[in-house]
Amino acid sequence: MTKVRLTKEFCFEMAHALWNYDGLCKNIHGHSYILFVTVIGEPITDANNSKLGMVMDFGDLKKIVSEEVVDKLDHSLVLSKATPNLEKLNIEQMFDRYFITDYQPTCENMIVDFAEKIGRRLPVDVKLHSLKLHETATSFAEWYAEDN
């Protein structure tokens, strides 16, 4: 059977700041992220399978990416654990949703993290092919399984 790639697009709003950075991104600021998730596999040929003809149900892919990325990060603030005074993020209402990462929350580092989280949740016969994460309309990072 022939391999087929499926891509689903996701959008979320997220703020971050880059600790110890020498440009404007050292300040807390937000982005309208667009994440493209592409998986690859063979369409199911078992006539008794309710997913006949599908590589993967788009709804199942949506559930995985929503649970691992979008639902957690949408309208949140993401900072590196290297950021000093993180304990001061206890202002009610303004900091209900924040995440502290082990890494600098750049587009590049986030896409690697996303690849790991999404990849481990996919069905055995479906592989993560690539991710594309737009931080702005003209700036994005890409991750390809074949490169890793």
Phi and psi in radians as a Rosetta constraint file:
Dihedral C 1 N 2 CA 2 C 2 CIRCULARHARMONIC -1.571 0.35
Dihedral N 2 CA 2 C 2 N 3 CIRCULARHARMONIC 2.580 0.35
Dihedral C 2 N 3 CA 3 C 3 CIRCULARHARMONIC -1.416 0.35
Dihedral N 3 CA 3 C 3 N 4 CIRCULARHARMONIC 2.499 0.35
Dihedral C 3 N 4 CA 4 C 4 CIRCULARHARMONIC -2.296 0.35
Dihedral N 4 CA 4 C 4 N 5 CIRCULARHARMONIC 2.441 0.35
Dihedral C 4 N 5 CA 5 C 5 CIRCULARHARMONIC -1.804 0.35
Dihedral N 5 CA 5 C 5 N 6 CIRCULARHARMONIC 2.394 0.35
Dihedral C 5 N 6 CA 6 C 6 CIRCULARHARMONIC -2.024 0.35
Dihedral N 6 CA 6 C 6 N 7 CIRCULARHARMONIC 2.422 0.35
Dihedral C 6 N 7 CA 7 C 7 CIRCULARHARMONIC -2.227 0.35
Dihedral N 7 CA 7 C 7 N 8 CIRCULARHARMONIC 2.364 0.35
Dihedral C 7 N 8 CA 8 C 8 CIRCULARHARMONIC -2.201 0.35
Dihedral N 8 CA 8 C 8 N 9 CIRCULARHARMONIC 2.468 0.35
Dihedral C 8 N 9 CA 9 C 9 CIRCULARHARMONIC -1.827 0.35
Dihedral N 9 CA 9 C 9 N 10 CIRCULARHARMONIC 2.433 0.35
Dihedral C 9 N 10 CA 10 C 10 CIRCULARHARMONIC -2.306 0.35
Dihedral N 10 CA 10 C 10 N 11 CIRCULARHARMONIC 2.546 0.35
Dihedral C 10 N 11 CA 11 C 11 CIRCULARHARMONIC -2.232 0.35
Dihedral N 11 CA 11 C 11 N 12 CIRCULARHARMONIC 2.442 0.35
Dihedral C 11 N 12 CA 12 C 12 CIRCULARHARMONIC -2.703 0.35
Dihedral N 12 CA 12 C 12 N 13 CIRCULARHARMONIC 2.721 0.35
Dihedral C 12 N 13 CA 13 C 13 CIRCULARHARMONIC -1.834 0.35
Dihedral N 13 CA 13 C 13 N 14 CIRCULARHARMONIC 2.293 0.35
Dihedral C 13 N 14 CA 14 C 14 CIRCULARHARMONIC -2.613 0.35
Dihedral N 14 CA 14 C 14 N 15 CIRCULARHARMONIC 2.514 0.35
Dihedral C 14 N 15 CA 15 C 15 CIRCULARHARMONIC -1.882 0.35
Dihedral N 15 CA 15 C 15 N 16 CIRCULARHARMONIC 2.670 0.35
Dihedral C 15 N 16 CA 16 C 16 CIRCULARHARMONIC -2.737 0.35
Dihedral N 16 CA 16 C 16 N 17 CIRCULARHARMONIC 3.018 0.35
Dihedral C 16 N 17 CA 17 C 17 CIRCULARHARMONIC -2.574 0.35
Dihedral N 17 CA 17 C 17 N 18 CIRCULARHARMONIC 2.562 0.35
Dihedral C 17 N 18 CA 18 C 18 CIRCULARHARMONIC -1.842 0.35
Dihedral N 18 CA 18 C 18 N 19 CIRCULARHARMONIC 1.872 0.35
Dihedral C 18 N 19 CA 19 C 19 CIRCULARHARMONIC -1.149 0.35
Dihedral N 19 CA 19 C 19 N 20 CIRCULARHARMONIC 2.366 0.35
Dihedral C 19 N 20 CA 20 C 20 CIRCULARHARMONIC 1.176 0.35
Dihedral N 20 CA 20 C 20 N 21 CIRCULARHARMONIC 0.348 0.35
Dihedral C 20 N 21 CA 21 C 21 CIRCULARHARMONIC -1.475 0.35
Dihedral N 21 CA 21 C 21 N 22 CIRCULARHARMONIC 2.652 0.35
Dihedral C 21 N 22 CA 22 C 22 CIRCULARHARMONIC -1.760 0.35
Dihedral N 22 CA 22 C 22 N 23 CIRCULARHARMONIC 0.313 0.35
Dihedral C 22 N 23 CA 23 C 23 CIRCULARHARMONIC -2.284 0.35
Dihedral N 23 CA 23 C 23 N 24 CIRCULARHARMONIC -2.951 0.35
Dihedral C 23 N 24 CA 24 C 24 CIRCULARHARMONIC -1.072 0.35
Dihedral N 24 CA 24 C 24 N 25 CIRCULARHARMONIC -0.460 0.35
Dihedral C 24 N 25 CA 25 C 25 CIRCULARHARMONIC -1.240 0.35
Dihedral N 25 CA 25 C 25 N 26 CIRCULARHARMONIC 0.031 0.35
Dihedral C 25 N 26 CA 26 C 26 CIRCULARHARMONIC -1.280 0.35
Dihedral N 26 CA 26 C 26 N 27 CIRCULARHARMONIC -0.306 0.35
Dihedral C 26 N 27 CA 27 C 27 CIRCULARHARMONIC -1.549 0.35
Dihedral N 27 CA 27 C 27 N 28 CIRCULARHARMONIC 2.580 0.35
Dihedral C 27 N 28 CA 28 C 28 CIRCULARHARMONIC -1.089 0.35
Dihedral N 28 CA 28 C 28 N 29 CIRCULARHARMONIC 2.236 0.35
Dihedral C 28 N 29 CA 29 C 29 CIRCULARHARMONIC -2.694 0.35
Dihedral N 29 CA 29 C 29 N 30 CIRCULARHARMONIC 2.850 0.35
Dihedral C 29 N 30 CA 30 C 30 CIRCULARHARMONIC -2.101 0.35
Dihedral N 30 CA 30 C 30 N 31 CIRCULARHARMONIC 2.835 0.35
Dihedral C 30 N 31 CA 31 C 31 CIRCULARHARMONIC -2.386 0.35
Dihedral N 31 CA 31 C 31 N 32 CIRCULARHARMONIC 2.691 0.35
Dihedral C 31 N 32 CA 32 C 32 CIRCULARHARMONIC -1.723 0.35
Dihedral N 32 CA 32 C 32 N 33 CIRCULARHARMONIC 1.638 0.35
Dihedral C 32 N 33 CA 33 C 33 CIRCULARHARMONIC -1.358 0.35
Dihedral N 33 CA 33 C 33 N 34 CIRCULARHARMONIC 2.527 0.35
Dihedral C 33 N 34 CA 34 C 34 CIRCULARHARMONIC -2.213 0.35
Dihedral N 34 CA 34 C 34 N 35 CIRCULARHARMONIC 2.138 0.35
Dihedral C 34 N 35 CA 35 C 35 CIRCULARHARMONIC -1.996 0.35
Dihedral N 35 CA 35 C 35 N 36 CIRCULARHARMONIC 2.169 0.35
Dihedral C 35 N 36 CA 36 C 36 CIRCULARHARMONIC -1.844 0.35
Dihedral N 36 CA 36 C 36 N 37 CIRCULARHARMONIC 2.156 0.35
Dihedral C 36 N 37 CA 37 C 37 CIRCULARHARMONIC -1.989 0.35
Dihedral N 37 CA 37 C 37 N 38 CIRCULARHARMONIC 2.128 0.35
Dihedral C 37 N 38 CA 38 C 38 CIRCULARHARMONIC -2.066 0.35
Dihedral N 38 CA 38 C 38 N 39 CIRCULARHARMONIC 2.192 0.35
Dihedral C 38 N 39 CA 39 C 39 CIRCULARHARMONIC -1.977 0.35
Dihedral N 39 CA 39 C 39 N 40 CIRCULARHARMONIC 2.835 0.35
Dihedral C 39 N 40 CA 40 C 40 CIRCULARHARMONIC -2.389 0.35
Dihedral N 40 CA 40 C 40 N 41 CIRCULARHARMONIC 2.481 0.35
Dihedral C 40 N 41 CA 41 C 41 CIRCULARHARMONIC -3.102 0.35
Dihedral N 41 CA 41 C 41 N 42 CIRCULARHARMONIC -3.046 0.35
Dihedral C 41 N 42 CA 42 C 42 CIRCULARHARMONIC -1.804 0.35
Dihedral N 42 CA 42 C 42 N 43 CIRCULARHARMONIC 2.385 0.35
Dihedral C 42 N 43 CA 43 C 43 CIRCULARHARMONIC -1.020 0.35
Dihedral N 43 CA 43 C 43 N 44 CIRCULARHARMONIC 2.471 0.35
Dihedral C 43 N 44 CA 44 C 44 CIRCULARHARMONIC -1.162 0.35
Dihedral N 44 CA 44 C 44 N 45 CIRCULARHARMONIC 2.315 0.35
Dihedral C 44 N 45 CA 45 C 45 CIRCULARHARMONIC -1.916 0.35
Dihedral N 45 CA 45 C 45 N 46 CIRCULARHARMONIC -0.092 0.35
Dihedral C 45 N 46 CA 46 C 46 CIRCULARHARMONIC -1.257 0.35
Dihedral N 46 CA 46 C 46 N 47 CIRCULARHARMONIC 1.967 0.35
Dihedral C 46 N 47 CA 47 C 47 CIRCULARHARMONIC -1.106 0.35
Dihedral N 47 CA 47 C 47 N 48 CIRCULARHARMONIC -0.329 0.35
Dihedral C 47 N 48 CA 48 C 48 CIRCULARHARMONIC -1.552 0.35
Dihedral N 48 CA 48 C 48 N 49 CIRCULARHARMONIC -0.111 0.35
Dihedral C 48 N 49 CA 49 C 49 CIRCULARHARMONIC -1.509 0.35
Dihedral N 49 CA 49 C 49 N 50 CIRCULARHARMONIC 2.280 0.35
Dihedral C 49 N 50 CA 50 C 50 CIRCULARHARMONIC -1.154 0.35
Dihedral N 50 CA 50 C 50 N 51 CIRCULARHARMONIC -0.233 0.35
Dihedral C 50 N 51 CA 51 C 51 CIRCULARHARMONIC -1.761 0.35
Dihedral N 51 CA 51 C 51 N 52 CIRCULARHARMONIC 0.399 0.35
Dihedral C 51 N 52 CA 52 C 52 CIRCULARHARMONIC -0.859 0.35
Dihedral N 52 CA 52 C 52 N 53 CIRCULARHARMONIC 2.276 0.35
Dihedral C 52 N 53 CA 53 C 53 CIRCULARHARMONIC 1.507 0.35
Dihedral N 53 CA 53 C 53 N 54 CIRCULARHARMONIC -0.091 0.35
Dihedral C 53 N 54 CA 54 C 54 CIRCULARHARMONIC -1.783 0.35
Dihedral N 54 CA 54 C 54 N 55 CIRCULARHARMONIC 2.527 0.35
Dihedral C 54 N 55 CA 55 C 55 CIRCULARHARMONIC -1.304 0.35
Dihedral N 55 CA 55 C 55 N 56 CIRCULARHARMONIC -0.788 0.35
Dihedral C 55 N 56 CA 56 C 56 CIRCULARHARMONIC -2.811 0.35
Dihedral N 56 CA 56 C 56 N 57 CIRCULARHARMONIC 2.501 0.35
Dihedral C 56 N 57 CA 57 C 57 CIRCULARHARMONIC -1.175 0.35
Dihedral N 57 CA 57 C 57 N 58 CIRCULARHARMONIC 2.216 0.35
Dihedral C 57 N 58 CA 58 C 58 CIRCULARHARMONIC -0.975 0.35
Dihedral N 58 CA 58 C 58 N 59 CIRCULARHARMONIC -0.599 0.35
Dihedral C 58 N 59 CA 59 C 59 CIRCULARHARMONIC -1.110 0.35
Dihedral N 59 CA 59 C 59 N 60 CIRCULARHARMONIC -0.648 0.35
Dihedral C 59 N 60 CA 60 C 60 CIRCULARHARMONIC -1.191 0.35
Dihedral N 60 CA 60 C 60 N 61 CIRCULARHARMONIC -0.697 0.35
Dihedral C 60 N 61 CA 61 C 61 CIRCULARHARMONIC -1.130 0.35
Dihedral N 61 CA 61 C 61 N 62 CIRCULARHARMONIC -0.731 0.35
Dihedral C 61 N 62 CA 62 C 62 CIRCULARHARMONIC -1.043 0.35
Dihedral N 62 CA 62 C 62 N 63 CIRCULARHARMONIC -0.739 0.35
Dihedral C 62 N 63 CA 63 C 63 CIRCULARHARMONIC -1.081 0.35
Dihedral N 63 CA 63 C 63 N 64 CIRCULARHARMONIC -0.800 0.35
Dihedral C 63 N 64 CA 64 C 64 CIRCULARHARMONIC -1.079 0.35
Dihedral N 64 CA 64 C 64 N 65 CIRCULARHARMONIC -0.904 0.35
Dihedral C 64 N 65 CA 65 C 65 CIRCULARHARMONIC -1.187 0.35
Dihedral N 65 CA 65 C 65 N 66 CIRCULARHARMONIC -0.646 0.35
Dihedral C 65 N 66 CA 66 C 66 CIRCULARHARMONIC -1.101 0.35
Dihedral N 66 CA 66 C 66 N 67 CIRCULARHARMONIC -0.825 0.35
Dihedral C 66 N 67 CA 67 C 67 CIRCULARHARMONIC -1.171 0.35
Dihedral N 67 CA 67 C 67 N 68 CIRCULARHARMONIC -0.673 0.35
Dihedral C 67 N 68 CA 68 C 68 CIRCULARHARMONIC -1.479 0.35
Dihedral N 68 CA 68 C 68 N 69 CIRCULARHARMONIC -0.498 0.35
Dihedral C 68 N 69 CA 69 C 69 CIRCULARHARMONIC -2.233 0.35
Dihedral N 69 CA 69 C 69 N 70 CIRCULARHARMONIC -1.162 0.35
Dihedral C 69 N 70 CA 70 C 70 CIRCULARHARMONIC -1.098 0.35
Dihedral N 70 CA 70 C 70 N 71 CIRCULARHARMONIC -0.897 0.35
Dihedral C 70 N 71 CA 71 C 71 CIRCULARHARMONIC -1.085 0.35
Dihedral N 71 CA 71 C 71 N 72 CIRCULARHARMONIC -0.540 0.35
Dihedral C 71 N 72 CA 72 C 72 CIRCULARHARMONIC -1.380 0.35
Dihedral N 72 CA 72 C 72 N 73 CIRCULARHARMONIC -0.722 0.35
Dihedral C 72 N 73 CA 73 C 73 CIRCULARHARMONIC -1.682 0.35
Dihedral N 73 CA 73 C 73 N 74 CIRCULARHARMONIC -0.339 0.35
Dihedral C 73 N 74 CA 74 C 74 CIRCULARHARMONIC -1.049 0.35
Dihedral N 74 CA 74 C 74 N 75 CIRCULARHARMONIC 2.241 0.35
Dihedral C 74 N 75 CA 75 C 75 CIRCULARHARMONIC 0.995 0.35
Dihedral N 75 CA 75 C 75 N 76 CIRCULARHARMONIC 0.710 0.35
Dihedral C 75 N 76 CA 76 C 76 CIRCULARHARMONIC -2.113 0.35
Dihedral N 76 CA 76 C 76 N 77 CIRCULARHARMONIC 2.943 0.35
Dihedral C 76 N 77 CA 77 C 77 CIRCULARHARMONIC -1.933 0.35
Dihedral N 77 CA 77 C 77 N 78 CIRCULARHARMONIC 2.288 0.35
Dihedral C 77 N 78 CA 78 C 78 CIRCULARHARMONIC -2.100 0.35
Dihedral N 78 CA 78 C 78 N 79 CIRCULARHARMONIC 2.228 0.35
Dihedral C 78 N 79 CA 79 C 79 CIRCULARHARMONIC -2.359 0.35
Dihedral N 79 CA 79 C 79 N 80 CIRCULARHARMONIC 2.671 0.35
Dihedral C 79 N 80 CA 80 C 80 CIRCULARHARMONIC -1.303 0.35
Dihedral N 80 CA 80 C 80 N 81 CIRCULARHARMONIC 2.579 0.35
Dihedral C 80 N 81 CA 81 C 81 CIRCULARHARMONIC -1.149 0.35
Dihedral N 81 CA 81 C 81 N 82 CIRCULARHARMONIC -0.238 0.35
Dihedral C 81 N 82 CA 82 C 82 CIRCULARHARMONIC -1.296 0.35
Dihedral N 82 CA 82 C 82 N 83 CIRCULARHARMONIC -0.218 0.35
Dihedral C 82 N 83 CA 83 C 83 CIRCULARHARMONIC -1.189 0.35
Dihedral N 83 CA 83 C 83 N 84 CIRCULARHARMONIC 2.188 0.35
Dihedral C 83 N 84 CA 84 C 84 CIRCULARHARMONIC -1.268 0.35
Dihedral N 84 CA 84 C 84 N 85 CIRCULARHARMONIC 2.779 0.35
Dihedral C 84 N 85 CA 85 C 85 CIRCULARHARMONIC 1.096 0.35
Dihedral N 85 CA 85 C 85 N 86 CIRCULARHARMONIC 0.544 0.35
Dihedral C 85 N 86 CA 86 C 86 CIRCULARHARMONIC -1.077 0.35
Dihedral N 86 CA 86 C 86 N 87 CIRCULARHARMONIC -0.431 0.35
Dihedral C 86 N 87 CA 87 C 87 CIRCULARHARMONIC -1.118 0.35
Dihedral N 87 CA 87 C 87 N 88 CIRCULARHARMONIC -0.270 0.35
Dihedral C 87 N 88 CA 88 C 88 CIRCULARHARMONIC -1.406 0.35
Dihedral N 88 CA 88 C 88 N 89 CIRCULARHARMONIC -0.005 0.35
Dihedral C 88 N 89 CA 89 C 89 CIRCULARHARMONIC -1.464 0.35
Dihedral N 89 CA 89 C 89 N 90 CIRCULARHARMONIC 0.710 0.35
Dihedral C 89 N 90 CA 90 C 90 CIRCULARHARMONIC -1.937 0.35
Dihedral N 90 CA 90 C 90 N 91 CIRCULARHARMONIC 0.434 0.35
Dihedral C 90 N 91 CA 91 C 91 CIRCULARHARMONIC -1.318 0.35
Dihedral N 91 CA 91 C 91 N 92 CIRCULARHARMONIC 2.108 0.35
Dihedral C 91 N 92 CA 92 C 92 CIRCULARHARMONIC -1.030 0.35
Dihedral N 92 CA 92 C 92 N 93 CIRCULARHARMONIC 2.595 0.35
Dihedral C 92 N 93 CA 93 C 93 CIRCULARHARMONIC 1.265 0.35
Dihedral N 93 CA 93 C 93 N 94 CIRCULARHARMONIC -0.805 0.35
Dihedral C 93 N 94 CA 94 C 94 CIRCULARHARMONIC -1.360 0.35
Dihedral N 94 CA 94 C 94 N 95 CIRCULARHARMONIC -0.457 0.35
Dihedral C 94 N 95 CA 95 C 95 CIRCULARHARMONIC -2.242 0.35
Dihedral N 95 CA 95 C 95 N 96 CIRCULARHARMONIC 0.708 0.35
Dihedral C 95 N 96 CA 96 C 96 CIRCULARHARMONIC -1.192 0.35
Dihedral N 96 CA 96 C 96 N 97 CIRCULARHARMONIC -0.569 0.35
Dihedral C 96 N 97 CA 97 C 97 CIRCULARHARMONIC -2.113 0.35
Dihedral N 97 CA 97 C 97 N 98 CIRCULARHARMONIC 1.693 0.35
Dihedral C 97 N 98 CA 98 C 98 CIRCULARHARMONIC -2.500 0.35
Dihedral N 98 CA 98 C 98 N 99 CIRCULARHARMONIC 2.662 0.35
Dihedral C 98 N 99 CA 99 C 99 CIRCULARHARMONIC -2.288 0.35
Dihedral N 99 CA 99 C 99 N 100 CIRCULARHARMONIC 2.385 0.35
Dihedral C 99 N 100 CA 100 C 100 CIRCULARHARMONIC -1.858 0.35
Dihedral N 100 CA 100 C 100 N 101 CIRCULARHARMONIC 2.164 0.35
Dihedral C 100 N 101 CA 101 C 101 CIRCULARHARMONIC -1.843 0.35
Dihedral N 101 CA 101 C 101 N 102 CIRCULARHARMONIC 2.808 0.35
Dihedral C 101 N 102 CA 102 C 102 CIRCULARHARMONIC -1.365 0.35
Dihedral N 102 CA 102 C 102 N 103 CIRCULARHARMONIC -0.125 0.35
Dihedral C 102 N 103 CA 103 C 103 CIRCULARHARMONIC -2.235 0.35
Dihedral N 103 CA 103 C 103 N 104 CIRCULARHARMONIC 2.866 0.35
Dihedral C 103 N 104 CA 104 C 104 CIRCULARHARMONIC -1.161 0.35
Dihedral N 104 CA 104 C 104 N 105 CIRCULARHARMONIC 2.160 0.35
Dihedral C 104 N 105 CA 105 C 105 CIRCULARHARMONIC -1.369 0.35
Dihedral N 105 CA 105 C 105 N 106 CIRCULARHARMONIC 1.088 0.35
Dihedral C 105 N 106 CA 106 C 106 CIRCULARHARMONIC -1.476 0.35
Dihedral N 106 CA 106 C 106 N 107 CIRCULARHARMONIC 2.862 0.35
Dihedral C 106 N 107 CA 107 C 107 CIRCULARHARMONIC -0.991 0.35
Dihedral N 107 CA 107 C 107 N 108 CIRCULARHARMONIC -0.721 0.35
Dihedral C 107 N 108 CA 108 C 108 CIRCULARHARMONIC -1.100 0.35
Dihedral N 108 CA 108 C 108 N 109 CIRCULARHARMONIC -0.829 0.35
Dihedral C 108 N 109 CA 109 C 109 CIRCULARHARMONIC -1.219 0.35
Dihedral N 109 CA 109 C 109 N 110 CIRCULARHARMONIC -0.638 0.35
Dihedral C 109 N 110 CA 110 C 110 CIRCULARHARMONIC -1.132 0.35
Dihedral N 110 CA 110 C 110 N 111 CIRCULARHARMONIC -0.697 0.35
Dihedral C 110 N 111 CA 111 C 111 CIRCULARHARMONIC -1.167 0.35
Dihedral N 111 CA 111 C 111 N 112 CIRCULARHARMONIC -0.597 0.35
Dihedral C 111 N 112 CA 112 C 112 CIRCULARHARMONIC -1.144 0.35
Dihedral N 112 CA 112 C 112 N 113 CIRCULARHARMONIC -0.757 0.35
Dihedral C 112 N 113 CA 113 C 113 CIRCULARHARMONIC -1.074 0.35
Dihedral N 113 CA 113 C 113 N 114 CIRCULARHARMONIC -0.786 0.35
Dihedral C 113 N 114 CA 114 C 114 CIRCULARHARMONIC -1.070 0.35
Dihedral N 114 CA 114 C 114 N 115 CIRCULARHARMONIC -0.737 0.35
Dihedral C 114 N 115 CA 115 C 115 CIRCULARHARMONIC -1.043 0.35
Dihedral N 115 CA 115 C 115 N 116 CIRCULARHARMONIC -0.746 0.35
Dihedral C 115 N 116 CA 116 C 116 CIRCULARHARMONIC -1.114 0.35
Dihedral N 116 CA 116 C 116 N 117 CIRCULARHARMONIC -0.828 0.35
Dihedral C 116 N 117 CA 117 C 117 CIRCULARHARMONIC -1.175 0.35
Dihedral N 117 CA 117 C 117 N 118 CIRCULARHARMONIC -0.752 0.35
Dihedral C 117 N 118 CA 118 C 118 CIRCULARHARMONIC -1.248 0.35
Dihedral N 118 CA 118 C 118 N 119 CIRCULARHARMONIC -0.780 0.35
Dihedral C 118 N 119 CA 119 C 119 CIRCULARHARMONIC -1.000 0.35
Dihedral N 119 CA 119 C 119 N 120 CIRCULARHARMONIC -0.677 0.35
Dihedral C 119 N 120 CA 120 C 120 CIRCULARHARMONIC -1.314 0.35
Dihedral N 120 CA 120 C 120 N 121 CIRCULARHARMONIC -0.197 0.35
Dihedral C 120 N 121 CA 121 C 121 CIRCULARHARMONIC -1.720 0.35
Dihedral N 121 CA 121 C 121 N 122 CIRCULARHARMONIC -0.156 0.35
Dihedral C 121 N 122 CA 122 C 122 CIRCULARHARMONIC -1.279 0.35
Dihedral N 122 CA 122 C 122 N 123 CIRCULARHARMONIC 2.682 0.35
Dihedral C 122 N 123 CA 123 C 123 CIRCULARHARMONIC -1.022 0.35
Dihedral N 123 CA 123 C 123 N 124 CIRCULARHARMONIC 2.695 0.35
Dihedral C 123 N 124 CA 124 C 124 CIRCULARHARMONIC -0.951 0.35
Dihedral N 124 CA 124 C 124 N 125 CIRCULARHARMONIC -0.685 0.35
Dihedral C 124 N 125 CA 125 C 125 CIRCULARHARMONIC -1.564 0.35
Dihedral N 125 CA 125 C 125 N 126 CIRCULARHARMONIC 0.126 0.35
Dihedral C 125 N 126 CA 126 C 126 CIRCULARHARMONIC -2.120 0.35
Dihedral N 126 CA 126 C 126 N 127 CIRCULARHARMONIC 2.306 0.35
Dihedral C 126 N 127 CA 127 C 127 CIRCULARHARMONIC -2.034 0.35
Dihedral N 127 CA 127 C 127 N 128 CIRCULARHARMONIC 2.591 0.35
Dihedral C 127 N 128 CA 128 C 128 CIRCULARHARMONIC -1.277 0.35
Dihedral N 128 CA 128 C 128 N 129 CIRCULARHARMONIC 2.148 0.35
Dihedral C 128 N 129 CA 129 C 129 CIRCULARHARMONIC -1.628 0.35
Dihedral N 129 CA 129 C 129 N 130 CIRCULARHARMONIC -0.864 0.35
Dihedral C 129 N 130 CA 130 C 130 CIRCULARHARMONIC -2.833 0.35
Dihedral N 130 CA 130 C 130 N 131 CIRCULARHARMONIC 2.805 0.35
Dihedral C 130 N 131 CA 131 C 131 CIRCULARHARMONIC -2.303 0.35
Dihedral N 131 CA 131 C 131 N 132 CIRCULARHARMONIC 2.544 0.35
Dihedral C 131 N 132 CA 132 C 132 CIRCULARHARMONIC -2.348 0.35
Dihedral N 132 CA 132 C 132 N 133 CIRCULARHARMONIC 2.146 0.35
Dihedral C 132 N 133 CA 133 C 133 CIRCULARHARMONIC -2.094 0.35
Dihedral N 133 CA 133 C 133 N 134 CIRCULARHARMONIC 1.926 0.35
Dihedral C 133 N 134 CA 134 C 134 CIRCULARHARMONIC -1.471 0.35
Dihedral N 134 CA 134 C 134 N 135 CIRCULARHARMONIC 2.165 0.35
Dihedral C 134 N 135 CA 135 C 135 CIRCULARHARMONIC -1.594 0.35
Dihedral N 135 CA 135 C 135 N 136 CIRCULARHARMONIC -0.605 0.35
Dihedral C 135 N 136 CA 136 C 136 CIRCULARHARMONIC -2.365 0.35
Dihedral N 136 CA 136 C 136 N 137 CIRCULARHARMONIC 3.109 0.35
Dihedral C 136 N 137 CA 137 C 137 CIRCULARHARMONIC -1.093 0.35
Dihedral N 137 CA 137 C 137 N 138 CIRCULARHARMONIC -0.445 0.35
Dihedral C 137 N 138 CA 138 C 138 CIRCULARHARMONIC -2.088 0.35
Dihedral N 138 CA 138 C 138 N 139 CIRCULARHARMONIC 0.092 0.35
Dihedral C 138 N 139 CA 139 C 139 CIRCULARHARMONIC -2.300 0.35
Dihedral N 139 CA 139 C 139 N 140 CIRCULARHARMONIC 2.251 0.35
Dihedral C 139 N 140 CA 140 C 140 CIRCULARHARMONIC -2.663 0.35
Dihedral N 140 CA 140 C 140 N 141 CIRCULARHARMONIC 2.836 0.35
Dihedral C 140 N 141 CA 141 C 141 CIRCULARHARMONIC -2.059 0.35
Dihedral N 141 CA 141 C 141 N 142 CIRCULARHARMONIC 2.603 0.35
Dihedral C 141 N 142 CA 142 C 142 CIRCULARHARMONIC -2.213 0.35
Dihedral N 142 CA 142 C 142 N 143 CIRCULARHARMONIC 2.524 0.35
Dihedral C 142 N 143 CA 143 C 143 CIRCULARHARMONIC -2.232 0.35
Dihedral N 143 CA 143 C 143 N 144 CIRCULARHARMONIC 2.279 0.35
Dihedral C 143 N 144 CA 144 C 144 CIRCULARHARMONIC -2.176 0.35
Dihedral N 144 CA 144 C 144 N 145 CIRCULARHARMONIC 2.315 0.35
Dihedral C 144 N 145 CA 145 C 145 CIRCULARHARMONIC -0.998 0.35
Dihedral N 145 CA 145 C 145 N 146 CIRCULARHARMONIC -0.683 0.35
Dihedral C 145 N 146 CA 146 C 146 CIRCULARHARMONIC -1.113 0.35
Dihedral N 146 CA 146 C 146 N 147 CIRCULARHARMONIC -0.333 0.35
Dihedral C 146 N 147 CA 147 C 147 CIRCULARHARMONIC -1.532 0.35
Dihedral N 147 CA 147 C 147 N 148 CIRCULARHARMONIC -0.184 0.35
